[in-house]
Amino acid sequence: MNAIEVHNVTKHYGQVTALDEVTFAVGKGEVFGLIGPDGAGKTTLYRILCTLLLPQSGTATVDGYDVVTQMSEIRRRVGYMPGKFSLYEDLTVEENLRFFATLFGTTVEEGYDSIRAIYGQIERFKDRKAGALSGGMKQKLALSCALVHQPSVLFLDEPTTGVDPVSRKELWDMLGALKGRDITIVASTPYLDEVRRCERVAFLDHGQVRGVGSPDEILTRFADIFNPPGLDHQQGGEVRDENVIEVEHLVKAFGSFHAVDDISFTVKRGEIFGFLGANGAGKTTAMHMLTGLNQPTSGTGRVVGYDIRTEHEQIKRHIGYMSQRFSLYEDLTVSENIRLFGGIYGMDDREIARKTDELLERLRFGEHKHTLVASLPLGWKQKLAFSVSIFHEPGVVFLDEPTGGVDPATRRQFWELIYDAASRGITVFVTTHYMDEAEYCDRISIMVDGKIKAIGTPDELKHKYNQPDMDHVFTYLARQATRSSD
């Protein structure tokens, strides 16, 4: 018996076709992957199946109920984790869970057995606000909220984006346990290891289903999209013998808790430096101190020659920064964003105009210069945000998980931009949860419990810890963490 049946579903947004006669079925109790590049139509399809959008044509059923005429029946039977964070950050863990239980006409107590294995891992933090949780803990809470009413079908739209590799594995282990309770799971993900944990997958591209089959069948058949050729690491620029970042015994304490606990390192001009660690290890706090957004409790640091304690305004003018939460203005056009940030960086109008034309040509965005940023696919937004962050040719650019949720082919294009920046002498300081990207860095540090546990080239770290790749190195070190409150 099929839990989900989709027949010739079509959805338009004005002149844009988001879904074009989509047809597939998902068996009851199956773990089914919905995969494809940014802008393929995955989220639109989720919203139709969860009765949040109406299709223009075609039919779809969930647990035998029609998505147009039997909405209320479906809503009682499905759980949904959207791609964007679905919790209320100013409510506590327990308040979020009780709110979602109330929405579905049940109580936490009634549904507790269905979430015990997941919620039990974060229940001791029930009085903490959701906004203060690490990425992995947020996902566990969101999954608990989606399951508290004991749904028969669970829809997960990229549930592990922004979550470290160890927490990702834990979440997928939980999904495996849910399958044992005969819950049908439909999940989208840009991570190939997660794609391979599905029983079958549908590849959606430009609103059309291009193939349905086992993960190996689809990943092999469409290898150009899901497994593009690796980058030649030698493409990176020549690292110069000049430190642009110098950190000695840096500490950031919040009361008795040391988010960053006595770290020291240097980064050279033109180097691609990977700054890795599990959610809550202290990476973002350290990056905030280096970029002048936060003051250290003790220790010293210099970025592009300026003291992070006393010259943070100078630092801000001489660096680029791209946060993990998209940093452009979505209600401005592509060219308006470029012009705005050029002005913020103190560039004159003629230089902005000249470099804008060069940038649009390099990104092949010429015909989209007057397009609102909000309407661009995620991968395009990320490439534009990076290009804007180095528009003024800074000495160093800080990238905080810049490719989260982006498909493999687009991620490869993004790293080509990084290599080009490094070849021009711009130092790239990058955090990432994609361990294949760690292999592209000149050197890597890995933080555990606020300290730098390891530092070196990818080959040095693999040799030192006798591991086959950076994913295994990261997992080996991250599982030594003792902090549980992050």
C-alpha positions in Angstrom: 0.0 0.0 0.0 1.3 3.5 -0.8 1.3 6.2 1.9 1.8 9.0 -0.7 0.6 9.1 -4.3 1.3 12.1 -6.6 -0.1 12.3 -10.1 0.8 15.0 -12.7 1.0 17.8 -10.0 1.8 21.2 -11.5 2.4 24.5 -9.7 3.2 27.9 -11.1 4.3 31.2 -9.5 3.4 33.8 -12.2 5.6 32.9 -15.2 7.7 30.5 -13.1 6.9 26.7 -13.2 7.8 25.3 -9.8 6.4 21.8 -10.5 5.7 20.4 -13.9 3.5 17.2 -14.0 5.3 15.6 -11.0 4.4 11.9 -10.5 5.7 9.4 -8.0 4.6 7.2 -5.1 6.0 6.4 -1.6 5.3 3.0 0.1 3.9 2.9 3.6 6.8 2.8 6.1 9.3 3.7 3.5 12.3 6.1 4.0 12.1 8.1 0.8 14.5 10.8 -0.4 13.5 13.9 -2.4 16.7 15.3 -3.8 17.7 17.9 -6.4 19.5 21.2 -6.8 18.4 24.5 -5.4 15.2 25.8 -6.9 14.2 22.4 -8.1 10.7 22.6 -6.5 11.2 20.4 -3.4 9.8 22.8 -0.9 6.8 23.6 -3.1 6.0 19.9 -3.3 6.4 19.5 0.5 4.0 22.4 1.1 1.4 20.9 -1.3 1.6 17.5 0.4 1.2 19.1 3.8 -1.8 21.1 2.5 -0.2 24.5 2.8 -0.4 25.1 -0.9 -2.9 24.1 -3.6 -1.7 22.5 -6.9 -2.9 24.1 -10.1 -3.5 20.7 -11.6 -3.0 17.1 -10.9 -3.9 15.1 -7.7 -2.1 14.0 -4.6 -3.0 11.8 -1.6 -1.4 11.3 1.8 -2.5 8.2 3.7 -5.3 7.9 1.2 -6.7 11.4 1.7 -6.8 14.1 -1.0 -4.6 17.2 -0.4 -7.3 19.5 -1.7 -10.6 18.1 -0.4 -9.5 16.4 2.8 -7.0 18.8 4.3 -8.0 18.4 7.9 -7.6 14.6 7.8 -4.1 15.0 6.4 -3.1 17.6 8.9 -3.9 15.3 11.8 -1.7 12.6 10.2 1.5 14.4 9.1 4.5 15.9 10.8 6.5 18.6 9.0 9.9 20.1 9.6 10.4 22.9 7.1 13.8 23.9 5.9 13.8 27.2 7.8 13.9 26.9 11.6 10.4 26.1 12.7 10.5 26.7 16.4 9.8 29.8 18.5 13.2 31.0 19.7 11.9 33.1 22.5 10.0 30.1 24.0 11.7 27.5 26.1 12.2 23.9 25.0 9.2 22.7 27.0 7.0 25.6 25.9 7.7 24.9 22.2 6.8 21.2 22.7 3.5 22.0 24.6 2.6 24.6 22.0 2.9 22.1 19.1 1.0 19.5 21.1 -1.8 21.9 21.7 -2.0 22.8 17.9 -2.7 19.1 17.2 -5.3 18.7 20.0 -3.1 16.5 22.2 -0.7 16.8 25.2 3.0 16.1 25.7 2.0 13.4 28.2 -0.2 11.6 25.6 2.5 11.7 23.0 5.6 11.3 25.2 6.2 7.6 24.3 6.5 8.5 20.7 9.2 11.1 21.3 10.9 9.6 24.4 14.1 8.4 22.5 14.6 11.9 21.0 13.2 14.3 23.5 14.9 12.5 26.4 18.3 13.7 25.0 17.4 17.4 25.5 14.7 17.2 28.3 17.2 18.3 30.9 17.3 21.7 29.1 13.6 22.1 29.0 13.8 25.5 30.7 16.3 26.9 28.1 15.0 29.1 25.3 15.1 27.5 21.9 17.2 30.3 20.5 20.0 29.5 22.9 20.3 25.8 21.7 23.0 24.5 19.5 22.1 23.4 15.9 21.9 19.7 16.8 19.7 20.3 19.9 17.4 22.6 17.8 16.9 19.8 15.3 16.1 17.3 18.0 13.5 19.7 19.5 12.0 20.4 16.1 11.7 16.7 15.4 10.1 16.1 18.8 7.6 18.9 18.0 6.8 17.3 14.6 6.3 13.9 16.2 4.4 14.8 19.4 1.0 14.1 17.9 2.1 10.6 16.6 1.9 11.2 12.9 1.9 8.4 10.3 3.8 10.4 7.7 6.8 12.7 8.4 8.1 15.3 6.0 11.6 16.7 6.5 12.9 19.5 4.3 16.7 19.4 4.7 16.5 18.7 8.5 20.3 18.7 9.1 21.4 21.9 7.3 23.8 23.7 9.6 24.3 20.7 11.8 27.7 19.1 12.5 28.5 15.6 11.1 28.2 13.8 14.4 24.8 15.4 15.2 23.7 14.6 11.6 24.5 10.9 12.1 22.6 10.9 15.4 19.5 12.4 13.7 19.5 9.8 10.9 19.9 7.0 13.5 16.7 8.4 15.1 14.9 8.3 11.8 15.9 4.7 11.3 14.3 3.9 14.7 11.1 5.7 13.6 10.9 3.4 10.5 10.6 0.5 13.0 7.3 2.1 14.1 6.0 2.0 10.5 6.2 5.8 10.1 6.6 6.9 6.5 9.5 9.4 6.1 10.1 11.7 3.2 13.3 13.7 3.5 15.4 16.1 1.3 19.1 16.6 1.9 22.2 17.9 0.1 24.4 15.4 2.0 25.3 12.3 -0.1 25.8 10.1 3.0 22.2 10.9 4.0 20.9 10.3 0.5 22.3 6.8 0.8 20.4 6.1 4.0 17.1 6.3 2.1 15.5 3.2 0.5 14.5 5.0 -2.7 14.9 8.6 -3.9 13.2 10.8 -6.5 15.5 13.3 -8.3 13.6 16.6 -8.9 15.1 19.1 -11.3 13.5 22.3 -12.7 10.2 21.1 -11.4 10.3 17.7 -13.1 11.0 14.2 -11.8 14.0 13.0 -13.8 14.4 9.7 -12.1 13.2 7.5 -9.2 15.2 4.6 -7.9 17.7 3.4 -5.3 20.2 6.0 -4.1 23.1 4.3 -5.9 21.1 4.2 -9.2 20.2 7.9 -9.1 23.6 9.2 -7.8 25.4 7.2 -10.5 23.0 8.2 -13.3 23.2 11.9 -12.4 26.8 12.0 -11.2 27.4 15.3 -13.0 25.1 17.0 -10.5 25.6 15.0 -7.3 29.2 14.0 -7.6 31.0 16.6 -9.7 34.8 16.3 -10.3 36.8 17.3 -7.3 38.8 20.5 -7.2 42.5 20.5 -7.8 43.7 21.8 -4.5 46.8 23.4 -6.2 44.4 25.9 -7.8 44.6 27.8 -4.5 46.9 30.8 -4.3 50.5 30.8 -3.1 50.5 31.1 0.7 52.8 34.0 1.7 55.0 34.2 4.8 53.0 36.9 6.5 50.5 36.5 9.3 47.2 38.2 8.8 45.7 36.6 11.9 47.6 36.1 15.2 45.8 34.7 18.3 47.4 34.0 21.7 45.6 32.5 24.7 42.2 33.9 23.7 39.4 33.3 26.1 35.7 34.2 26.1 33.8 33.5 29.3 30.1 33.8 30.0 30.1 33.6 33.8 31.8 30.4 34.7 31.3 28.9 31.2 34.3 29.3 28.8 32.9 29.3 25.3 36.4 29.8 24.0 39.0 28.4 26.3 42.6 29.5 25.7 43.2 29.1 22.0 46.3 30.2 20.0 47.0 30.0 16.3 48.2 32.0 13.3 46.9 32.3 9.7 49.0 33.5 6.7 48.1 35.8 3.8 46.5 33.9 1.0 45.8 30.8 3.1 42.5 28.9 3.1 42.1 28.1 6.8 39.3 25.7 7.9 37.9 26.4 11.4 36.0 23.2 12.3 34.1 22.0 15.3 30.8 20.5 16.4 27.8 22.7 17.2 28.6 24.5 20.5 32.4 23.9 20.3 33.0 27.7 20.3 33.7 28.4 16.6 31.2 31.2 16.1 32.1 32.9 19.4 35.8 32.9 18.4 34.9 34.2 14.9 32.9 37.0 16.5 35.9 38.1 18.5 38.2 38.1 15.4 35.7 40.2 13.4 35.2 42.8 16.1 31.7 41.8 17.0 32.6 40.7 20.5 35.3 41.4 23.0 37.6 38.7 24.5 37.6 38.1 28.3 41.4 37.6 28.1 44.2 36.9 25.7 45.3 38.8 22.6 44.7 38.8 18.9 45.5 40.8 15.8 43.6 40.7 12.4 45.2 42.4 9.4 47.5 44.2 11.8 44.8 45.6 14.1 44.2 44.7 17.8 40.9 42.9 18.3 40.6 44.6 21.7 41.1 48.2 20.8 40.8 48.5 17.0 37.7 46.5 16.2 36.3 49.3 14.0 39.4 49.3 11.9 39.2 45.5 11.6 35.6 45.8 10.3 36.7 48.1 7.5 39.5 45.8 6.4 37.8 42.4 6.4 34.9 40.7 4.6 32.3 38.7 6.5 29.6 36.3 5.3 27.4 34.8 8.0 25.6 31.5 8.0 22.3 33.5 8.0 22.1 35.0 4.5 23.6 38.6 4.7 22.1 40.4 1.7 18.9 42.5 1.5 16.3 40.4 -0.2 14.0 43.3 -1.1 16.8 45.0 -3.1 18.0 43.9 -6.6 21.3 42.3 -7.3 22.9 45.5 -8.5 21.4 47.5 -5.6 22.9 45.2 -3.1 26.3 45.5 -4.7 26.1 49.3 -4.8 25.0 49.4 -1.2 27.8 47.3 0.2 30.4 49.1 -2.0 29.3 52.3 -0.4 29.4 50.8 3.1 33.0 49.7 2.4 33.9 53.3 1.4 34.4 52.8 -2.3 33.7 55.7 -4.7 30.9 55.6 -7.3 33.1 55.1 -10.3 35.0 52.2 -8.7 31.7 50.6 -7.7 30.2 50.9 -11.2 33.4 49.5 -12.8 33.7 46.6 -10.4 29.9 45.9 -10.5 30.1 45.2 -14.2 33.1 43.0 -13.7 31.4 41.0 -10.9 28.2 40.5 -12.9 30.1 39.2 -15.9 32.3 36.9 -13.7 29.2 35.4 -12.0 27.2 35.4 -15.3 24.5 37.4 -13.5 24.3 40.1 -16.2 20.7 39.4 -17.1 19.7 39.3 -13.4 21.2 42.6 -12.3 17.7 44.1 -11.8 16.3 40.9 -10.2 15.2 41.0 -6.6 17.6 38.9 -4.5 14.6 37.2 -2.8 13.7 35.5 -6.0 17.2 34.0 -6.6 17.9 30.3 -5.9 19.9 29.7 -2.6 23.1 28.8 -4.4 23.0 32.0 -6.5 22.4 34.0 -3.3 25.4 32.4 -1.6 27.7 33.1 -4.5 26.5 36.7 -4.7 26.9 37.2 -0.9 30.5 35.9 -1.0 31.4 38.1 -4.0 29.9 41.1 -2.2 31.9 40.3 1.0 35.2 40.6 -1.0 34.1 43.4 -3.3 36.5 45.8 -1.6 39.4 43.3 -1.7 39.8 42.8 2.0 42.9 41.3 3.6 40.8 38.4 5.0 37.3 37.2 4.5 35.4 35.2 7.3 32.9 32.7 6.0 30.6 31.1 8.6 29.1 27.9 7.0 28.7 29.6 3.6 27.4 26.5 1.7 24.9 25.2 4.2 22.0 23.5 2.3 23.6 24.0 -1.1 23.8 21.2 -3.7 27.2 19.6 -4.6 27.6 21.2 -8.0 26.9 24.7 -6.7 29.2 24.1 -3.7 32.0 23.2 -6.2 31.4 26.5 -8.0 31.4 28.4 -4.7 34.9 26.9 -3.9 36.2 27.9 -7.3 35.3 31.5 -6.1 37.2 30.9 -2.9 40.3 29.6 -4.8 40.2 32.7 -7.0 40.1 35.0 -4.0 43.0 33.2 -2.4 45.0 33.4 -5.6 44.6 37.2 -5.3 46.1 37.2 -1.8 42.8 37.3 0.2 43.0 35.0 3.3 39.9 32.8 3.6 38.9 31.8 7.1 36.0 29.3 6.8 33.8 27.2 8.9 32.0 24.2 7.3 30.1 21.0 8.2 30.9 19.5 4.8 34.0 17.4 5.4 34.8 17.1 1.7 35.2 20.9 1.9 37.7 20.5 4.7 39.9 18.6 2.3 40.1 21.8 0.1 41.7 23.9 2.9 45.4 24.5 3.2 45.2 23.9 7.0 42.5 23.0 9.5 41.9 23.5 13.2 39.3 21.4 15.0 37.7 22.8 18.2 36.4 20.6 20.9 34.9 22.0 24.2 36.2 25.5 23.5 39.8 24.4 22.8 41.7 23.7 19.6 42.1 20.0 19.7 44.0 19.6 16.5 45.6 21.8 13.8 47.4 21.0 10.6 47.0 20.1 6.9 44.3 17.6 6.0 46.9 15.0 5.2 48.8 15.6 8.5 45.6 15.2 10.5 44.6 12.0 8.7 48.0 10.6 9.2 48.2 11.7 12.9 44.9 10.1 13.8 45.2 7.2 11.4 41.8 8.0 9.7 40.9 7.6 6.0 39.3 11.0 5.5 38.4 14.2 7.3 34.9 13.0 8.2 36.5 10.2 10.3 39.0 12.6 11.8 36.3 15.0 12.8 34.0 12.3 14.2 36.9 10.8 16.2 37.7 14.1 17.8 34.2 15.5 18.2 33.1 12.4 20.1 35.7 13.2 22.8 33.7 16.2 23.8 32.5 16.4 27.4 30.3 19.5 27.2 26.7 18.6 27.0 25.1 22.0 27.6 25.7 23.4 24.1 
